[in-house]
Amino acid sequence: MHDLKPETARDGLVSFLSSNEREGRWELPRHFRALAVFGNIELDLRDAVIGIGVSVIEAVAVMGNIEITIPPDIAVETDGDSLLGSFVVKYKGRASAAQAIPLRTVRITGTAYVSSIEITVKGPDEGLLKRLRKMSVKRTLAAGEYSE
């Protein structure tokens, strides 16, 4: 369950010739800055605490890479540019903009200079769900309970 309001107002990550990841349960502040210079930053918001209202992620990549994964129930707004790079938003699997509830919004702004900033909207790892279903069917078959 998501909390109603993040406690932190500002935070960020700087990745210079290195790699940083935030995943699992963490709090997205109202304003988050991600700067990747010859480095990589991965932000996974699927289990993060995102407050009601608008949270802003300012992403700047210089010959680096920033990947942001957002759950489908969060509204996404983007305003980004690229110079010899890419700034893209992708909806994976069954995720679509129509699933978003505008109660919580993540606004991503920024620029990719000879870099890539990729925002992916997707639910839980669908590969994991397929493996779990397959394991369940195998157990059912092994127990002799499966019939068509």
MDAnalysis code that builds the backbone (N, CA, C; Angstrom):
import MDAnalysis as mda
import numpy as np

u = mda.Universe.empty(444, n_residues=148, atom_resindex=np.repeat(np.arange(148), 3), trajectory=True)
u.add_TopologyAttr("name", ["N", "CA", "C"] * 148)
u.add_TopologyAttr("resid", np.arange(1, 149))
u.add_TopologyAttr("resname", ["MET", "HIS", "ASP", "LEU", "LYS", "PRO", "GLU", "THR", "ALA", "ARG", "ASP", "GLY", "LEU", "VAL", "SER", "PHE", "LEU", "SER", "SER", "ASN", "GLU", "ARG", "GLU", "GLY", "ARG", "TRP", "GLU", "LEU", "PRO", "ARG", "HIS", "PHE", "ARG", "ALA", "LEU", "ALA", "VAL", "PHE", "GLY", "ASN", "ILE", "GLU", "LEU", "ASP", "LEU", "ARG", "ASP", "ALA", "VAL", "ILE", "GLY", "ILE", "GLY", "VAL", "SER", "VAL", "ILE", "GLU", "ALA", "VAL", "ALA", "VAL", "MET", "GLY", "ASN", "ILE", "GLU", "ILE", "THR", "ILE", "PRO", "PRO", "ASP", "ILE", "ALA", "VAL", "GLU", "THR", "ASP", "GLY", "ASP", "SER", "LEU", "LEU", "GLY", "SER", "PHE", "VAL", "VAL", "LYS", "TYR", "LYS", "GLY", "ARG", "ALA", "SER", "ALA", "ALA", "GLN", "ALA", "ILE", "PRO", "LEU", "ARG", "THR", "VAL", "ARG", "ILE", "THR", "GLY", "THR", "ALA", "TYR", "VAL", "SER", "SER", "ILE", "GLU", "ILE", "THR", "VAL", "LYS", "GLY", "PRO", "ASP", "GLU", "GLY", "LEU", "LEU", "LYS", "ARG", "LEU", "ARG", "LYS", "MET", "SER", "VAL", "LYS", "ARG", "THR", "LEU", "ALA", "ALA", "GLY", "GLU", "TYR", "SER", "GLU"])
u.atoms.positions = np.array([
    [0.847, -1.187, 0.000],
    [0.000, 0.000, 0.000],
    [0.887, 1.242, 0.000],
    [0.553, 2.207, -0.810],
    [1.327, 3.443, -0.881],
    [0.887, 4.391, 0.229],
    [1.847, 5.074, 0.814],
    [1.529, 6.087, 1.809],
    [0.947, 7.304, 1.103],
    [0.309, 8.174, 1.864],
    [-0.351, 9.324, 1.260],
    [0.589, 10.415, 0.812],
    [1.667, 10.678, 1.565],
    [2.524, 11.806, 1.240],
    [3.981, 11.484, 1.559],
    [4.874, 11.677, 0.585],
    [6.277, 11.459, 0.907],
    [6.765, 12.492, 1.916],
    [7.659, 12.070, 2.778],
    [8.219, 12.957, 3.801],
    [9.328, 13.834, 3.216],
    [10.123, 13.283, 2.303],
    [11.284, 13.979, 1.761],
    [10.864, 14.916, 0.637],
    [11.366, 16.156, 0.670],
    [11.031, 17.119, -0.376],
    [11.963, 17.016, -1.571],
    [13.280, 16.792, -1.315],
    [14.266, 16.738, -2.400],
    [15.289, 15.639, -2.137],
    [15.731, 15.025, -3.230],
    [16.771, 14.006, -3.142],
    [17.304, 13.801, -4.547],
    [18.302, 12.954, -4.690],
    [18.832, 12.700, -6.011],
    [19.962, 11.708, -6.022],
    [20.419, 11.413, -7.233],
    [21.542, 10.505, -7.464],
    [22.457, 11.111, -8.512],
    [23.732, 10.960, -8.301],
    [24.724, 11.338, -9.305],
    [25.552, 10.100, -9.595],
    [25.665, 9.779, -10.855],
    [26.441, 8.620, -11.268],
    [27.502, 9.089, -12.252],
    [28.732, 9.196, -11.774],
    [29.855, 9.631, -12.611],
    [30.800, 8.447, -12.766],
    [30.911, 7.937, -13.999],
    [31.729, 6.754, -14.271],
    [31.355, 5.585, -13.351],
    [30.057, 5.464, -13.067],
    [29.601, 4.412, -12.158],
    [28.144, 4.072, -12.459],
    [27.568, 3.197, -11.638],
    [26.190, 2.780, -11.801],
    [25.471, 2.847, -10.459],
    [24.240, 3.348, -10.463],
    [23.425, 3.419, -9.254],
    [22.035, 2.867, -9.547],
    [21.454, 2.175, -8.558],
    [20.107, 1.624, -8.698],
    [19.291, 1.945, -7.459],
    [18.023, 2.207, -7.669],
    [17.058, 2.308, -6.569],
    [15.897, 1.406, -6.960],
    [15.640, 0.418, -6.146],
    [14.516, -0.478, -6.395],
    [13.978, -0.975, -5.063],
    [12.882, -1.711, -5.115],
    [12.267, -2.164, -3.877],
    [11.494, -1.030, -3.226],
    [11.388, -1.081, -1.910],
    [10.624, -0.056, -1.178],
    [11.532, 1.130, -0.860],
    [11.246, 2.255, -1.468],
    [11.949, 3.508, -1.197],
    [10.975, 4.650, -1.446],
    [11.304, 5.792, -0.938],
    [10.408, 6.941, -1.013],
    [10.835, 7.896, -2.122],
    [9.926, 8.152, -3.066],
    [10.197, 9.138, -4.111],
    [9.837, 10.510, -3.552],
    [10.812, 11.417, -3.453],
    [10.504, 12.761, -2.940],
    [9.734, 13.567, -3.979],
    [9.280, 14.736, -3.588],
    [8.557, 15.606, -4.515],
    [9.431, 16.050, -5.685],
    [10.723, 16.195, -5.443],
    [11.657, 16.591, -6.500],
    [12.883, 15.692, -6.409],
    [13.148, 14.935, -7.474],
    [14.279, 14.012, -7.509],
    [15.130, 14.344, -8.726],
    [16.433, 14.491, -8.519],
    [17.352, 14.766, -9.628],
    [18.226, 13.558, -9.879],
    [18.314, 13.157, -11.140],
    [19.175, 12.051, -11.548],
    [20.139, 12.583, -12.598],
    [21.443, 12.495, -12.310],
    [22.478, 12.955, -13.227],
    [23.430, 11.804, -13.498],
    [23.493, 11.380, -14.756],
    [24.405, 10.311, -15.163],
    [25.411, 10.872, -16.158],
    [26.681, 10.899, -15.770],
    [27.760, 11.357, -16.636],
    [28.692, 10.169, -16.840],
    [28.731, 9.640, -18.063],
    [29.486, 8.423, -18.353],
    [29.099, 7.303, -17.385],
    [27.836, 7.294, -16.966],
    [27.383, 6.311, -15.989],
    [25.959, 5.868, -16.267],
    [25.408, 5.094, -15.325],
    [24.086, 4.511, -15.471],
    [23.286, 4.691, -14.185],
    [22.012, 5.058, -14.332],
    [21.097, 5.149, -13.190],
    [19.837, 4.377, -13.545],
    [19.415, 3.486, -12.641],
    [18.171, 2.744, -12.806],
    [17.269, 3.035, -11.617],
    [16.083, 3.571, -11.901],
    [15.094, 3.860, -10.860],
    [13.868, 2.987, -11.115],
    [13.532, 2.131, -10.159],
    [12.350, 1.281, -10.273],
    [11.330, 1.768, -9.248],
    [10.244, 2.345, -9.732],
    [9.225, 2.928, -8.857],
    [8.068, 1.976, -8.570],
    [8.146, 0.727, -9.034],
    [7.014, -0.189, -8.875],
    [6.678, -0.488, -7.419],
    [7.669, -0.473, -6.518],
    [7.403, -0.697, -5.089],
    [7.685, 0.550, -4.259],
    [7.965, 1.661, -4.913],
    [8.314, 2.889, -4.196],
    [7.071, 3.554, -3.606],
    [7.287, 4.334, -2.557],
    [6.221, 5.139, -1.959],
    [6.152, 6.436, -2.766],
    [4.999, 6.643, -3.401],
    [4.792, 7.835, -4.229],
    [3.587, 8.570, -3.659],
    [3.789, 9.798, -3.254],
    [2.719, 10.559, -2.609],
    [1.644, 11.022, -3.567],
    [0.520, 11.388, -2.996],
    [-0.577, 11.949, -3.778],
    [-0.134, 13.313, -4.306],
    [-0.448, 13.593, -5.552],
    [-0.040, 14.839, -6.176],
    [1.027, 14.586, -7.223],
    [1.809, 15.603, -7.492],
    [2.831, 15.532, -8.539],
    [4.218, 15.424, -7.917],
    [4.968, 14.423, -8.373],
    [6.385, 14.291, -8.032],
    [7.166, 14.481, -9.320],
    [8.265, 15.224, -9.254],
    [9.050, 15.559, -10.441],
    [10.393, 14.835, -10.387],
    [10.733, 14.190, -11.502],
    [12.072, 13.619, -11.664],
    [12.753, 14.407, -12.768],
    [13.854, 15.045, -12.409],
    [14.657, 15.783, -13.385],
    [15.828, 14.888, -13.772],
    [15.853, 14.434, -15.022],
    [16.861, 13.481, -15.482],
    [17.766, 14.133, -16.518],
    [19.069, 14.082, -16.265],
    [20.054, 14.593, -17.219],
    [21.118, 13.515, -17.398],
    [21.352, 13.133, -18.647],
    [22.361, 12.128, -18.954],
    [23.341, 12.708, -19.966],
    [24.619, 12.599, -19.664],
    [25.690, 13.048, -20.558],
    [26.556, 11.834, -20.849],
    [26.429, 11.306, -22.059],
    [27.131, 10.084, -22.455],
    [26.909, 8.983, -21.418],
    [25.666, 8.900, -20.954],
    [25.281, 7.905, -19.961],
    [23.889, 7.376, -20.258],
    [23.284, 6.770, -19.250],
    [22.008, 6.109, -19.426],
    [21.174, 6.255, -18.157],
    [19.899, 6.601, -18.319],
    [18.969, 6.640, -17.188],
    [17.738, 5.841, -17.579],
    [17.399, 4.846, -16.746],
    [16.226, 4.009, -16.971],
    [15.282, 4.179, -15.793],
    [14.022, 4.509, -16.080],
    [13.027, 4.711, -15.033],
    [11.855, 3.780, -15.319],
    [11.495, 2.942, -14.341],
    [10.371, 2.021, -14.487],
    [9.253, 2.481, -13.558],
    [8.049, 2.644, -14.122],
    [6.913, 3.189, -13.391],
    [5.753, 2.203, -13.466],
    [5.025, 1.990, -12.353],
    [3.868, 1.092, -12.403],
    [2.728, 1.708, -13.216],
    [1.863, 0.870, -13.800],
    [0.818, 1.391, -14.685],
    [-0.271, 2.220, -13.996],
    [-0.390, 2.149, -12.665],
    [-1.432, 2.924, -11.988],
    [-1.003, 4.358, -11.677],
    [0.226, 4.730, -12.003],
    [0.740, 6.084, -11.787],
    [0.681, 6.850, -13.112],
    [0.113, 8.050, -13.089],
    [0.068, 8.884, -14.297],
    [1.477, 9.402, -14.600],
    [1.833, 9.434, -15.877],
    [3.169, 9.855, -16.304],
    [3.052, 11.047, -17.249],
    [3.826, 12.086, -16.953],
    [3.947, 13.237, -17.849],
    [5.427, 13.377, -18.174],
    [5.750, 13.633, -19.433],
    [7.156, 13.783, -19.805],
    [7.364, 15.046, -20.633],
    [8.542, 15.609, -20.463],
    [8.966, 16.761, -21.254],
    [10.483, 16.672, -21.347],
    [10.956, 16.027, -22.402],
    [12.394, 15.821, -22.513],
    [12.907, 16.051, -23.911],
    [14.195, 16.289, -23.980],
    [14.878, 16.521, -25.246],
    [16.091, 15.613, -25.316],
    [16.600, 15.458, -26.533],
    [17.852, 14.717, -26.693],
    [18.689, 15.379, -27.776],
    [19.977, 15.253, -27.607],
    [20.939, 15.729, -28.592],
    [21.845, 14.547, -28.898],
    [21.683, 13.984, -30.099],
    [22.412, 12.768, -30.484],
    [22.152, 11.632, -29.505],
    [20.915, 11.551, -29.031],
    [20.542, 10.506, -28.081],
    [19.061, 10.230, -28.172],
    [18.474, 9.732, -27.080],
    [17.042, 9.434, -27.090],
    [16.411, 9.709, -25.731],
    [15.172, 10.163, -25.772],
    [14.331, 10.371, -24.596],
    [13.005, 9.739, -24.963],
    [12.707, 8.535, -24.443],
    [11.541, 7.779, -24.893],
    [10.692, 7.288, -23.717],
    [9.397, 7.103, -24.009],
    [8.450, 6.510, -23.061],
    [7.880, 5.265, -23.729],
    [7.922, 4.121, -23.011],
    [7.415, 2.855, -23.542],
    [6.412, 2.253, -22.575],
    [5.348, 1.682, -23.121],
    [4.374, 0.941, -22.334],
    [4.568, -0.533, -22.655],
    [4.906, -1.341, -21.651],
    [5.204, -2.759, -21.856],
    [4.061, -3.639, -21.383],
    [3.933, -4.802, -22.031],
    [2.930, -5.773, -21.616],
    [1.530, -5.211, -21.739],
    [0.757, -5.379, -20.687],
    [-0.632, -4.922, -20.686],
    [-0.784, -3.484, -20.207],
    [0.304, -2.826, -19.881],
    [0.249, -1.456, -19.362],
    [-0.174, -0.483, -20.462],
    [-1.010, 0.493, -20.077],
    [-1.421, 1.545, -21.013],
    [-1.680, 2.817, -20.217],
    [-1.663, 3.931, -20.918],
    [-1.899, 5.226, -20.263],
    [-3.295, 5.282, -19.645],
    [-4.243, 4.512, -20.174],
    [-5.614, 4.515, -19.663],
    [-5.707, 3.902, -18.263],
    [-4.747, 3.085, -17.863],
    [-4.768, 2.459, -16.543],
    [-4.394, 3.423, -15.428],
    [-3.748, 4.501, -15.773],
    [-3.232, 5.426, -14.767],
    [-4.349, 6.124, -14.011],
    [-4.135, 6.275, -12.716],
    [-5.063, 7.012, -11.865],
    [-4.412, 8.373, -11.612],
    [-5.035, 9.482, -12.020],
    [-4.367, 10.787, -11.930],
    [-4.157, 11.313, -10.514],
    [-4.472, 10.522, -9.514],
    [-4.258, 10.919, -8.129],
    [-2.764, 11.079, -7.822],
    [-1.960, 10.219, -8.424],
    [-0.500, 10.279, -8.275],
    [0.104, 10.458, -9.665],
    [0.936, 11.473, -9.812],
    [1.551, 11.762, -11.111],
    [3.053, 11.898, -10.939],
    [3.790, 11.286, -11.864],
    [5.235, 11.468, -11.922],
    [5.524, 12.230, -13.206],
    [6.101, 13.415, -13.056],
    [6.478, 14.252, -14.200],
    [7.985, 14.119, -14.388],
    [8.387, 13.677, -15.581],
    [9.814, 13.478, -15.858],
    [10.248, 14.492, -16.898],
    [11.231, 15.306, -16.522],
    [11.787, 16.300, -17.432],
    [13.274, 16.016, -17.578],
    [13.864, 16.515, -18.639],
    [15.301, 16.356, -18.743],
    [15.816, 16.344, -20.157],
    [17.112, 16.057, -20.253],
    [17.803, 16.052, -21.527],
    [18.825, 14.932, -21.562],
    [18.932, 14.309, -22.731],
    [19.927, 13.271, -22.962],
    [20.924, 13.798, -23.996],
    [22.157, 14.004, -23.564],
    [23.234, 14.466, -24.450],
    [24.089, 13.261, -24.827],
    [23.982, 12.821, -26.086],
    [24.687, 11.625, -26.559],
    [24.431, 10.486, -25.560],
    [23.164, 10.339, -25.173],
    [22.774, 9.435, -24.105],
    [21.384, 8.877, -24.354],
    [20.912, 8.106, -23.382],
    [19.572, 7.555, -23.455],
    [18.860, 7.752, -22.124],
    [17.639, 8.288, -22.199],
    [16.742, 8.336, -21.045],
    [15.506, 7.564, -21.473],
    [15.235, 6.466, -20.774],
    [14.124, 5.593, -21.134],
    [13.173, 5.445, -19.955],
    [11.908, 5.781, -20.188],
    [10.867, 5.638, -19.180],
    [10.002, 4.470, -19.621],
    [9.895, 3.440, -18.782],
    [9.114, 2.257, -19.102],
    [7.981, 2.121, -18.092],
    [6.766, 2.025, -18.605],
    [5.602, 1.818, -17.746],
    [5.226, 0.354, -17.870],
    [5.340, -0.374, -16.745],
    [4.980, -1.790, -16.771],
    [4.663, -2.267, -15.361],
    [3.907, -3.345, -15.308],
    [3.534, -3.940, -14.033],
    [4.643, -4.828, -13.510],
    [4.280, -5.784, -12.645],
    [5.292, -6.707, -12.120],
    [5.974, -7.435, -13.263],
    [7.133, -7.966, -13.006],
    [7.910, -8.671, -14.018],
    [7.068, -9.781, -14.638],
    [6.652, -9.588, -15.897],
    [5.783, -10.563, -16.547],
    [6.502, -11.877, -16.793],
    [7.811, -11.856, -16.965],
    [8.571, -13.094, -17.110],
    [8.457, -13.941, -15.862],
    [8.502, -13.310, -14.704],
    [8.362, -14.016, -13.438],
    [6.976, -14.633, -13.321],
    [5.933, -13.887, -13.708],
    [4.575, -14.412, -13.639],
    [4.412, -15.635, -14.533],
    [4.988, -15.603, -15.735],
    [4.908, -16.754, -16.636],
    [5.606, -17.968, -16.030],
    [6.780, -17.746, -15.417],
    [7.500, -18.864, -14.792],
    [6.698, -19.457, -13.644],
    [6.054, -18.608, -12.850],
    [5.244, -19.106, -11.733],
    [4.058, -19.926, -12.241],
    [3.403, -19.458, -13.305],
    [2.284, -20.220, -13.874],
    [2.758, -21.577, -14.391],
    [3.907, -21.576, -15.060],
    [4.465, -22.813, -15.606],
    [4.786, -23.798, -14.476],
    [5.379, -23.308, -13.391],
    [5.689, -24.159, -12.247],
    [4.412, -24.730, -11.644],
    [3.357, -23.909, -11.575],
    [2.088, -24.356, -11.020],
    [1.495, -25.469, -11.870],
    [1.538, -25.331, -13.190],
    [1.019, -26.359, -14.090],
    [1.838, -27.636, -13.937],
    [3.159, -27.527, -13.838],
    [4.005, -28.717, -13.668],
    [3.650, -29.450, -12.379],
    [3.431, -28.692, -11.289],
    [3.060, -29.333, -10.021],
    [1.705, -30.015, -10.135],
    [0.786, -29.373, -10.842],
    [-0.530, -29.958, -11.010],
    [-0.434, -31.240, -11.827],
    [0.364, -31.207, -12.899],
    [0.561, -32.397, -13.724],
    [1.204, -33.520, -12.928],
    [2.210, -33.161, -12.129],
    [2.921, -34.159, -11.324],
    [1.979, -34.791, -10.294],
    [1.024, -34.028, -9.804],
    [0.082, -34.546, -8.811],
    [-1.052, -35.322, -9.480],
    [-1.123, -35.301, -10.823],
    [-2.154, -36.026, -11.546],
    [-3.528, -35.384, -11.451],
    [-3.589, -34.074, -11.171],
    [-4.861, -33.402, -10.988],
    [-5.316, -32.647, -12.231],
    [-4.509, -32.645, -13.292],
    [-4.826, -31.826, -14.460],
    [-5.686, -32.614, -15.441],
    [-6.752, -31.987, -15.917],
    [-7.569, -32.603, -16.951],
    [-8.150, -31.494, -17.815],
    [-8.354, -31.792, -19.104],
    [-8.896, -30.790, -20.009],
    [-10.343, -31.055, -20.300],
])
